[in-house]
Amino acid sequence: MTDNKSNIFTLKDFAHSQHGRVQLGSEQKYRVPSNKLLQDLLEHQIDLELQNEALQRAQEKIEASLSRCDSLCEAFPVSYIVLTESGTIEEANLVSADLLGRDLTQLLKHFFLNFVAPEDRSRWNNFFDGVMHNSRNRSCEVKLIRGDGSQFYARLDCLLLNYKISPLYTLNSIDTDTLKMSVVITDISEVKQVEQELRVVATVFQSQEGMMVTDDKHVILRVNNAFTKITGYTEADAIGKTPKILSSGRHGAEFYSAMWSELDMIGQWQGEIWDRRKNGEIYPQWLNITAVKSSEGVITNYVATITDITARKLAEDELHLLAFYDPLTKLPNRRLFEDRLHLVMTSSARTGLYSALLFVDLDHFKYSNDSLGHGVGDLILKMVSQRLVLSVREGDTVARIGGDEFMVMLVNLHESHDQASLLAETIANKILHAIDQPFILAGFECDTTASIGVSLFSGQDEAMEKIQKKADMAMYSAKTDGRNRVSFFKEFNMIA
């Protein structure tokens, strides 16, 4: 008879002897049944216990992995939420709460739509439905609302999640799917601001002013359409070159050296400059150059704005001409003549040299003007002006002060009064002879003469008005003596 004790052993021993599997924690003792069915049942029970223990260890590993994953999600510096099919927030990390300015309790189980700016909600709904129904992972940009009511631009990168739910956890007899959406939220407010600034810069760059951007070595990197319109150089012509292609040659090396020195010192230079167009035309422009510096203060680029001031210069010249020159003869008018007379008086006070003032008046011009017509009279005045200019020296001034009256200023004649008088008389007689020559007008000759009064002056002992008055009185003396002659002012003329 077999001893029953010999048939008693632990399940652990049985497991090792029969299956070679992992050890069981139980130390219960079993009697090995002699019945084959009971033995099979026991083996099955043992197998189930082994499986349960393996499942428990697997579950522990999964839970540990999930815990690590949750920790990573919380620690990862990215805003992350999970939305249900209805659009409620099922999961959210702390970064999301901070970004939206709310506690997690204010996010979870709430509709994400509530945190979208009103003007973007319709677009978000369409986007959300599109991702859910089309199962496509997409991104969109919307404005979100923080807890304090402020808004910010956000990019939402969405990933569709498809979960399998086992029939063990549902009332259905088959597996079912549930859709969720993971959303990574990125604050792009700064990016949007930069984009807006770039759009503004792009708009400004295509303004009516010519613009040119160079690197720190003055190599042209970019030009706008206005630059091409002003200079004639296209983008292809200019890029890779230096601004020297625009040089007119009117400014020397010292000018440019001072310009770049000022740029390096204060970061900006502006002024009037003459440049050359591609067709060779030299033109005036207003140039403004700004140095662009890095955060370390190192110059990285130069930005130049160019304004063609040709029209302005023409207008300025026209205004100057109207203000200081006679419209008919283009000679200096009384205002400019008196300015020059004042300068000569100041200069002669320093040098001691005599100068002379000649008052020239045409004889019987009113008769010629009335009989021949004002058109012919104007032609005579123009021709007289030309002859006067040709009769004097370079540096002397001829002016028309009104009607048929002209003034001539002979400067720096001589330090001796007598020598200065002799030289002034010589030039005055030359003028008389030039005017006395016939004027050929429309095929016929016209004759005229002039009476000239001369007044010498040196320094500033006398007022400018007195010097002019002396020349005027001397001219009337010449007319009294028979016209077509030169008369010098004498003190008795003033007394008379």
C-alpha positions in Angstrom: 0.0 0.0 0.0 1.3 3.4 -0.9 2.0 5.8 1.8 -0.3 8.8 1.5 2.4 11.1 2.8 4.5 10.3 -0.2 1.8 11.7 -2.4 1.6 15.0 -0.6 3.7 18.0 -1.9 3.4 21.7 -2.5 1.8 23.3 -5.5 5.1 25.0 -6.0 6.9 21.7 -6.2 4.2 20.4 -8.5 4.5 23.4 -10.8 8.2 22.9 -11.0 7.9 19.2 -11.7 5.0 19.3 -14.1 5.3 22.7 -15.9 8.6 24.3 -15.2 6.9 27.7 -14.8 7.3 30.5 -12.4 7.0 29.7 -8.7 3.7 30.2 -6.9 3.6 32.2 -3.7 1.2 29.7 -2.0 2.6 27.0 0.1 -0.7 25.1 0.4 -0.4 21.3 0.2 -2.6 19.2 -2.0 -3.2 15.4 -2.2 -2.7 14.2 -5.7 -5.9 12.7 -6.7 -5.8 9.3 -8.4 -8.6 10.2 -10.7 -7.4 11.6 -14.0 -10.1 14.2 -14.3 -9.5 15.6 -11.0 -5.8 15.8 -11.8 -6.6 17.7 -15.0 -8.7 20.2 -13.1 -6.0 20.7 -10.6 -3.5 21.4 -13.3 -5.9 23.9 -14.9 -6.3 25.6 -11.6 -2.6 25.8 -11.2 -2.2 27.2 -14.7 -4.8 29.9 -14.0 -3.0 31.0 -10.8 0.2 31.2 -12.8 -1.5 33.4 -15.4 -3.1 35.6 -12.9 0.2 36.2 -11.2 1.8 37.1 -14.6 -1.1 39.4 -15.4 -0.7 41.2 -12.1 3.0 41.8 -12.8 2.1 43.1 -16.3 -0.5 45.4 -14.8 2.0 46.8 -12.4 4.4 47.5 -15.2 1.6 49.2 -17.2 0.6 51.3 -14.3 4.2 52.3 -13.7 4.6 53.2 -17.4 1.5 55.3 -17.3 2.7 57.0 -14.2 6.0 57.8 -15.9 4.1 59.0 -19.0 1.9 61.3 -16.8 5.0 62.6 -15.1 6.6 63.3 -18.5 3.5 65.0 -19.8 3.5 67.3 -16.8 7.2 68.0 -17.0 7.3 68.5 -20.7 7.2 72.2 -21.6 4.4 71.9 -24.1 0.7 72.6 -23.6 -1.2 69.4 -24.1 -4.9 68.5 -23.8 -7.1 65.7 -24.9 -10.6 66.4 -26.3 -13.6 64.0 -26.4 -15.8 63.6 -29.5 -18.1 66.2 -28.0 -15.2 68.7 -27.6 -14.8 68.6 -23.8 -11.4 68.6 -22.3 -10.7 65.1 -20.8 -7.0 65.6 -20.0 -4.8 68.6 -19.6 -1.3 69.2 -18.2 -0.2 72.0 -16.0 1.4 73.8 -18.9 -2.0 74.1 -20.5 -3.4 75.5 -17.3 -0.6 78.1 -17.1 -1.0 79.0 -20.7 -4.7 79.5 -20.4 -4.4 81.2 -17.0 -6.7 78.8 -15.3 -6.7 75.9 -12.8 -7.0 72.4 -14.1 -10.4 72.2 -12.5 -11.5 75.1 -14.7 -10.4 73.1 -17.8 -11.3 69.5 -17.2 -14.8 68.5 -18.3 -15.3 72.0 -19.9 -15.8 72.6 -23.6 -12.7 73.8 -25.3 -14.9 76.1 -27.4 -15.4 78.2 -24.3 -11.7 79.2 -24.4 -11.7 80.2 -28.1 -12.2 83.9 -29.0 -15.8 84.6 -30.2 -14.7 85.6 -33.6 -12.8 82.3 -34.1 -15.4 79.9 -32.7 -17.2 79.2 -36.0 -13.9 78.4 -37.7 -12.8 76.2 -34.8 -16.1 74.2 -34.9 -15.6 73.6 -38.7 -12.0 72.6 -38.1 -12.9 70.3 -35.2 -15.7 68.5 -37.2 -13.4 68.2 -40.2 -10.7 66.4 -38.2 -13.1 64.1 -36.4 -15.0 63.1 -39.5 -12.2 63.0 -42.0 -9.7 61.4 -39.6 -7.0 63.8 -40.7 -4.3 65.2 -38.5 -4.2 69.0 -39.1 -3.3 72.3 -37.6 -5.1 75.6 -37.3 -4.5 79.0 -35.8 -7.1 80.7 -33.5 -7.1 83.3 -30.7 -7.6 81.8 -27.2 -8.9 83.5 -24.1 -6.9 83.5 -20.8 -8.5 83.6 -17.4 -8.0 87.3 -17.1 -9.8 87.9 -20.4 -6.7 88.7 -22.5 -6.3 87.0 -25.8 -3.4 85.4 -27.6 -2.7 83.7 -30.9 -2.2 80.0 -30.7 -1.4 77.2 -33.1 -3.3 74.0 -32.5 -1.6 70.8 -33.7 -4.2 68.1 -33.6 -3.8 64.3 -33.6 -6.8 61.9 -33.8 -6.7 59.1 -31.3 -8.7 55.9 -31.9 -9.3 53.8 -28.8 -10.6 50.2 -28.8 -13.1 49.4 -26.0 -13.4 45.8 -25.1 -16.9 44.2 -24.8 -16.0 43.3 -21.3 -16.4 47.0 -20.4 -19.5 47.7 -22.6 -23.0 46.4 -23.1 -22.2 45.5 -26.7 -21.2 42.1 -27.8 -18.5 43.4 -30.1 -15.5 45.7 -29.8 -16.4 49.5 -30.3 -14.2 52.5 -31.2 -14.1 55.9 -29.5 -12.4 58.9 -31.0 -10.4 61.5 -29.1 -8.3 64.3 -30.2 -4.9 65.3 -28.7 -4.1 68.9 -29.1 -0.7 70.6 -28.6 -1.2 74.3 -28.0 1.6 76.7 -28.9 1.5 80.4 -28.1 2.5 82.2 -31.4 1.7 85.7 -30.4 5.3 86.8 -30.9 5.5 85.1 -34.2 2.3 86.9 -35.3 3.7 90.2 -34.1 6.9 89.6 -36.1 4.9 88.6 -39.2 2.9 91.8 -38.8 6.1 93.9 -38.5 7.5 92.1 -41.5 4.4 93.0 -43.5 4.7 96.6 -42.4 8.4 96.6 -43.4 7.6 94.9 -46.7 4.9 97.6 -47.4 7.3 100.4 -46.4 10.1 98.8 -48.6 7.8 99.1 -51.6 7.1 102.8 -50.9 7.6 105.7 -53.3 11.1 106.3 -51.9 14.0 104.3 -53.3 15.4 101.9 -50.8 18.6 99.9 -50.8 19.9 97.4 -48.2 23.6 96.5 -48.0 25.7 94.3 -45.8 28.3 95.6 -43.5 30.8 95.6 -46.4 28.5 97.9 -48.4 27.6 95.1 -50.9 24.0 95.7 -52.1 21.6 92.9 -51.0 18.3 94.3 -52.0 16.6 97.2 -53.8 13.0 98.1 -54.3 11.0 99.1 -57.4 11.3 102.8 -56.6 15.1 102.5 -56.5 14.9 101.1 -60.1 12.6 103.9 -61.2 14.9 106.5 -59.8 18.3 105.2 -60.7 17.5 103.0 -63.7 19.3 100.1 -62.1 17.3 96.9 -61.8 17.6 94.4 -59.0 19.8 92.2 -61.2 22.0 95.2 -62.0 22.5 96.3 -58.4 22.7 93.1 -56.2 26.2 92.1 -55.5 27.6 95.6 -56.4 28.4 98.5 -54.1 26.8 102.0 -54.2 29.8 103.2 -56.1 27.9 102.3 -59.3 25.8 105.4 -58.5 28.7 107.8 -58.0 28.5 111.0 -60.0 32.1 112.0 -59.5 31.0 115.4 -57.9 32.0 114.4 -54.4 35.5 113.7 -53.4 37.0 111.0 -51.2 36.9 113.4 -48.2 33.1 113.7 -48.5 32.5 110.0 -48.4 35.1 109.5 -45.7 33.2 112.0 -43.5 29.9 110.4 -44.3 31.0 106.8 -43.3 32.7 108.2 -40.2 29.5 109.8 -39.1 27.6 106.6 -39.8 30.0 104.5 -37.8 29.9 107.0 -34.9 26.2 107.9 -34.6 24.6 105.2 -36.8 22.9 107.7 -39.2 23.7 110.1 -42.0 21.4 112.3 -44.2 22.1 115.0 -46.7 21.9 116.1 -50.3 24.1 114.2 -52.7 24.5 114.1 -56.5 24.3 110.6 -58.1 24.4 109.3 -61.6 21.5 107.3 -63.2 22.2 104.2 -65.3 21.8 106.4 -68.5 24.5 108.7 -67.3 22.3 111.6 -66.2 23.5 113.3 -63.0 20.7 114.2 -60.6 20.3 115.5 -57.0 18.9 113.3 -54.3 18.2 113.4 -50.6 20.0 110.4 -49.1 19.2 108.9 -45.6 21.4 106.0 -44.4 20.8 104.1 -41.2 23.2 101.5 -39.7 21.5 98.3 -38.5 23.2 96.8 -35.5 23.0 93.4 -33.8 22.1 92.9 -30.2 25.8 93.0 -29.5 26.0 96.5 -31.1 27.9 95.3 -34.2 26.8 96.8 -37.5 25.3 94.1 -39.8 23.6 96.1 -42.5 23.0 99.6 -43.9 19.6 100.7 -45.1 19.4 103.7 -47.4 16.4 105.7 -48.6 16.7 107.7 -51.7 14.5 110.6 -52.8 14.9 112.2 -56.2 14.8 116.0 -55.5 15.3 117.1 -59.1 11.8 118.7 -59.2 12.4 120.3 -55.9 15.8 121.7 -57.0 14.3 123.1 -60.1 11.5 124.7 -58.1 14.1 126.1 -55.7 16.2 127.4 -58.6 13.0 129.0 -60.0 12.2 130.7 -56.8 15.8 131.9 -56.4 15.7 133.2 -60.0 12.4 135.1 -59.3 13.8 136.4 -56.0 17.2 137.5 -57.1 17.2 137.8 -60.9 15.4 139.9 -63.5 12.9 137.7 -65.4 13.6 139.3 -68.8 17.3 139.7 -68.9 18.3 137.0 -66.3 20.6 139.6 -64.8 20.7 140.1 -61.0 18.0 142.4 -59.7 18.3 145.3 -57.2 18.0 142.9 -54.2 20.9 140.7 -55.3 22.9 143.6 -56.5 22.7 145.4 -53.1 23.7 142.1 -51.4 26.8 142.0 -53.5 27.5 145.7 -53.1 27.4 145.2 -49.3 30.0 142.4 -49.5 32.3 144.4 -51.8 32.1 147.3 -49.3 33.1 145.0 -46.5 35.9 143.5 -48.5 37.3 146.9 -49.6 37.4 148.1 -46.0 39.8 145.2 -45.4 41.9 145.5 -48.7 41.8 149.3 -49.1 41.0 148.9 -52.8 38.6 151.2 -54.6 35.6 149.9 -56.5 33.2 151.8 -58.7 29.4 151.9 -59.1 28.1 152.7 -62.7 24.6 153.8 -63.2 23.7 153.1 -66.9 20.5 154.6 -68.4 19.5 154.2 -72.0 18.8 157.4 -73.9 15.4 157.9 -75.5 14.4 154.3 -74.8 10.8 155.2 -74.0 10.4 156.6 -77.5 11.8 153.4 -79.1 9.7 151.2 -76.9 6.5 153.1 -77.7 7.1 153.5 -81.4 8.5 150.0 -82.2 6.5 148.1 -79.7 7.2 146.5 -76.3 8.4 143.3 -78.0 11.1 145.1 -79.8 11.9 147.0 -76.6 12.4 143.8 -74.7 14.7 142.5 -77.4 16.8 145.7 -77.1 17.0 145.3 -73.3 18.2 141.7 -73.7 20.8 142.7 -76.2 22.0 145.6 -74.0 22.3 143.2 -71.1 24.5 140.9 -73.2 26.8 143.7 -74.3 27.1 145.0 -70.7 28.2 141.6 -69.5 30.8 141.3 -72.3 32.2 144.7 -71.6 33.1 144.1 -67.9 35.6 141.8 -66.2 35.0 138.5 -64.6 33.9 139.1 -61.0 32.2 142.4 -61.8 28.4 142.5 -61.5 25.8 143.8 -64.0 22.2 144.2 -62.8 19.0 145.5 -64.2 17.2 147.5 -61.5 14.1 148.5 -63.5 12.9 149.7 -66.9 15.9 150.8 -69.0 18.2 151.3 -65.9 21.2 149.1 -65.2 23.9 149.1 -62.6 27.4 147.9 -63.0 29.8 147.2 -60.1 33.5 147.2 -60.9 35.3 145.6 -58.0 38.9 145.9 -56.6 40.0 148.5 -59.2 43.1 150.0 -57.5 44.3 151.3 -54.1 44.9 154.6 -55.7 41.8 156.8 -56.3 43.2 158.3 -59.5 44.2 154.9 -60.9 40.8 153.4 -60.0 39.1 156.4 -61.7 41.1 155.9 -64.8 40.3 152.2 -65.0 36.6 152.8 -64.3 36.5 155.4 -67.0 38.1 153.0 -69.5 35.5 150.3 -68.8 32.6 152.9 -68.9 33.7 154.1 -72.3 33.9 150.5 -73.5 30.3 150.1 -72.4 29.2 153.3 -74.2 30.8 152.0 -77.4 29.2 148.6 -77.1 25.7 150.0 -76.7 26.2 152.6 -79.4 26.6 149.8 -82.0 23.4 149.2 -84.1 20.9 146.5 -83.0 19.8 144.3 -85.8 16.1 143.4 -85.1 13.8 141.6 -87.6 15.9 142.7 -90.6 16.2 146.4 -89.7 18.7 148.4 -87.6 17.8 150.2 -84.4 20.2 152.6 -82.7 20.4 153.6 -79.0 22.9 155.2 -76.7 23.4 155.4 -72.9 24.3 157.9 -70.3 26.6 156.6 -67.5 27.2 158.0 -64.0 30.2 156.8 -62.0 30.8 156.8 -58.2 34.0 155.5 -56.6 33.9 154.1 -53.1 36.3 152.3 -50.7 35.4 150.8 -47.3 32.3 151.5 -45.4 32.7 155.2 -44.7 29.6 155.9 -46.7 26.2 154.3 -46.6 25.2 152.0 -49.5 22.3 154.2 -50.4 24.5 157.3 -50.6 26.9 155.5 -53.0 24.0 154.6 -55.3 22.7 158.2 -55.0 26.0 159.5 -56.2 26.1 157.3 -59.2 22.5 158.3 -60.0 23.3 162.0 -59.8 26.3 161.5 -62.0 24.2 159.8 -64.6 21.7 162.7 -64.7 24.8 165.0 -65.1 25.8 163.0 -68.2 22.3 163.4 -69.6 22.3 167.1 -68.9 25.7 167.4 -70.7 24.2 165.9 -73.9 23.8 162.1 -73.3 25.9 159.3 -74.7 28.7 160.1 -72.3 30.3 159.2 -69.0 30.1 161.5 -66.0 31.9 161.0 -62.6 30.3 162.2 -59.4 31.9 165.4 -58.0 31.1 166.8 -54.6 29.6 170.0 -56.2 27.0 167.7 -57.8 25.8 166.7 -54.4 25.7 170.4 -53.2 23.8 171.4 -56.3 
